[in-house]
């Protein structure tokens, strides 16, 4: 049974929103999504080698939300995330070598080998932090937005969440506080309909998540999560509101993860979702949609796509080689990044 169907405009939506954008911008979005996909696929391919000493949560199928959102941000803007971190980290400009070092628990990982896949951070890029606790990043991001407001900083904060995060009490508290204080924060909910293997329908009454968020008296938007331009447009509008001092925005982006909740491969055979449902969503792969539009309009050539693939492939190979050759942590590292009064 296909429980959750795609309800977006597909290629028509891409074509409608692409009007007015330069070809270079559109190709850049395509390259960013493709890069994330290829990185995730290589992580998945190598995961059985047991060199990456960390649980993984792949974003294959959800690349449009990360890329579309971060394309509307500045480097100084801050991004927080839940446990599914790779897309946001890479789209915000995080260092791939540092990310892979972290996943291999090497001393030069972006979190000093302490965080693994679920706790990526890169302050230079504005990837401010992540939390494996469902809803854990939400109040932290809200506090960061309050700090930016109090210090009169021209900075917007974004926190990526999943549908299950909306079930945590702290999310309601944070939405309420952000609306009350008119904080410069964007709550971006990647609604992929499942919390681990629990369907949305078994966890929440029939409702649209963005309408639930609207009850906290803040502007909301529903963006097609497989259309990178729809996510970009919604984020761009929310960023403009935040910079103008008009407060927070909640964006719901329906998406679909093509792989298991955690680890490598697909777990649909476990029975919690129909394999036909996943196949239906794969027909509207966010990367393929944009690629189809670009090729049909003559905005990208096969030779260009081949060159981009080669560049990404070489970058990934170099980054993995760097990670595997990097030093393991030593006992003295235990006292790094430790803070005390």
N, C-alpha and C positions, 0 to 999 in steps of 0.2 A: 504494500500500500504506500503510495506517495502521499506523505502527510503534509510536507511543506513544499509548495510549488513556487517557482520563480514568477514574480508578478511585475517585473520591470519592463522597459521598452526594448531591451536588447540593442541590436545594431541601430535601430531607429533613434534610440535615445542618445547613442554616441554621436550619430550624424547631426542631430538637432543641437547638441551642446558644443560640438566642435566648431560651429560657425563663429568666426571672429578670432579664433586662436591661431597663432603662427604655427606653421608646420614643425619648426624646430621644437616648440614647446610640446606638441603632441608626440613627436618622436622621442623626446626626452622622458615623457611619462611612460611610454611603451618600454623604453630601455630600462628604466628603473624597476618596473614590474617584472620584466623578463629576468633581470639580474637577481632579484629576490627569489624568483621561482627556481632558477638554476642553482643558486646557493642552497636552497632548501632541498632540492633533489639530490645534490651531492652529499649533504649532511645525511639525508635518508639512506643513500647508497652505502655510505661508509659506516653507518651507525653500528652495524653488526660486528665490526672489527673490535669493538669494546675499547677504543682509544678515547672516545668522548665520555668522560666520567660524569655524566649529567643526564637527567631526564630531559626530553625535548618535546616541544609542542609546535609543530610545523604550521606555517601560515599558507600552505599551498591552497589556492582557491580564494584567499582573502587579501591578495596583494593590492587591490584597488583602493581599499580603505586607507592603508598605510601611506601609499604613494599620493593619493589624491589629497589627503589631509595635510601631509607634510609639505607638499608643493605650495600650499597657501601660507606657510609659516616662515618666519625669519630664523636665523641661527640663534638669536638671543631668546626666542620663545622656547618654553619648556614643554617637554613631553614626558608623561608618566604612563606606565603600562601595567597590565596584569601579567600572568605567567606566559602568555603567547607573545613573546617579545621581539622576535627576529625582524618582522616586517617593519615595525615602528622604528627600531634601532637603526636599521639600514637606510630606511627612507629619510630619517632625520639627519643622516650624515655620519653615523657611527662607523668606527674603524673595523673593517672586516677581519683584518689580521688579529686585532685585539679581541674581537668577538670569538673567533675560532680558538685563540689561545685560552680564553676563559672556558670554553666548552671542553677543552682538553686539560683543564686544571693546571695551566702553566702560570708561572709567577708573573709574567707580563700580560696576563689577561686583563680585560677592561675593569674587572672587579678584583684583581689581584688573586685570582683562582678561588675566591670565596663564594661566588654567586652562581656560577654555571649558567645554563641557558635561561633560567627564569629570573635572573637578577642582573640584567645588562645595564650598563650606565656609561655615559660619555659626556662629561660636563662641557667639553669643548664644542660638541655638536648640539648641546641643549637636550640630550637624552638624560633627563634628570634622575630617573630611578624607576624601578619596577618592583612588583610584589607578587609572590606566589600565592598569597592569601587572597581569596575571592573578596574583592572590594577593598583590599588593603591599601591600594594606591590612591583611592578616591579622596579620603580626608587629607592625605599628605599633599596631593595636588591642590586641593581647595585651600589648604594653609599656605602653599606657595603663591597662589593667586592673591590671597589676602596680603602676604608680605609684599608682593609686587605693587599692589594698590597703595599700601601704607608708605612705601618708599618712592612712590610716584615714578615707577619704572615703566617705560614703554614696552611692556612684555605681556604676552598672552600665554596662558597655560592650557594644555590639552591633556586630558586623561582618557586613554583607551580602556574600555570595559567590554565585558560580554553580557549576554542576556541574563546570566545568573547573578551578576553583580547587582542588578536592579532588585533582587530579592533580599539584599542585605540592608539592615536598618541604617547602617552608616551612610549608605547612598542617599536615602531619603533625607537624612540629617544634613548631608553636604549640599544637596540640591536646595534645600530650604535656606541654609546659611548663605550660599552663593547668591540666591535670588534676593535675600534680605539685604546683603551688603553690596549687591551689584558688582560682583567680582569678575575680573577678566579671565574667565575660564570656559572651556568648551568640554562638555561631556560627550564623548563619541562612543556610542554603543554599537559594537559589531555583533549584531544579532544573528548567530548562526544556528539558532533553534535548539541546540543541545548543550546541556551541562554534563560533561563526560559522556555518559550514555543515557541520560534522562531527558526525554523530549520536553520541550517547552510546555506542551499541553498538560503534562503530568505535574507541573510545578506552579503554573500560574493560571488564573481564570482567563477565559477568552477576552483578549484586549490587545490593543496596539501599544507597544511599549512607549512610543513617543507621546501618545495621548496620556498615558499614566504620568510621564514626566511633566507634562503641561500642567497637571494639577498642583505642582509646586510653584506655579506662577512665574514661569520663565519661558522665553521663546523656544520653540522646538521645530525640528525639521525632519522629514523622512527623505533619505537619499538612497538611490539605487546603489547597493553595495558592490555590484559587479561593474558599475560604470564609473571609472576613475574620474571622469569629468563632473559627474553628478556629486561625488564626494568633494571634489575640489571646489565646486560652486557653493555648496552648502557651508563648507569650512571657511571659504573666503568671506561670505556674508557674516558668519559668526565672528570671524577675526575683526572685521570692520566694526561690528557692534562693540566688541570688547575694547578695542583701541579708542573708541569714541566715548568710553565710560558708561556704556549702556547695559553692561552686565553680562551674565552668562547665557549660553545656548546649549540645548541638548539636541544631539543629532543621532537618530537611529538609522543604521545602515544594514539592511538585511543582506547577509552573505551566506556562504556555505563552505565549510572546510571539506576538502576532498579526501583528506587522510584521517587517521584515527585521532581521537582526542589527544593522546600522547604517544610518543614512540614513532616507529617507522611503519609504513604500510597502511592499509585500510582495514577497519574493524567492523564494517557493515555486516559481515557474516555472523556477528554476534547476535543479530536479530533486533537491535534497538532501532535501526533505521533500514529502510528498504534500499537495496543496491540500485534499484531503478530510480529512486529519488536522487541518489548521488549522481547517477548517469545523466539525469535530466538537467541537473545544475551544471555538470561539466560541459553541456552544450552551450552554456552562456559563460564560459571561462572568461574572466575579465581581460586577460592578455590577448586571447584569440579574438575577442570582439574588437578591441582597438586595432590589432594587426589587420583584421579584415577591412576595417574602415580605411586605414592608411594605404593599404595596397589597392583597394578599389578606386581611391581618389588619386592614386599615383604619387602619394606623398612619401613613400618609402619604396626602395627597390630591393629586389632579392639579393643583390650584391651587398647592399647596406646591411640587411638583416644578417647575412652570413658574416660580415665583418664584426658586427655587434656581438654575435654569438661567440666568435673566436676571441674577442677581447674579454668577454665575461669568462669564458672557459680558462683563459690564461691567468686572469686575475684570481680565480678560485683555486687553481692548481698552485699558484705561488703562495696564496694565503694558507692553504693546508700544509704545504711544505714548511712554511715559516713556523706554524703552530707546532708541528711535530718536532721541529729542531729547537724549539724554545726550552728554556730551563724549567725544571720542576721547582716548586717552592721548597724552601729550606726552613729549618726550625726558627731561624732569626726572623723570618717573614711573619711569624705569629704576632709580632709586636707592631707590625705596620698596620696602619688604618685603624688603630685602636685608640679610642678617645676616653678620657677620664677627667673628672673635675679636679 
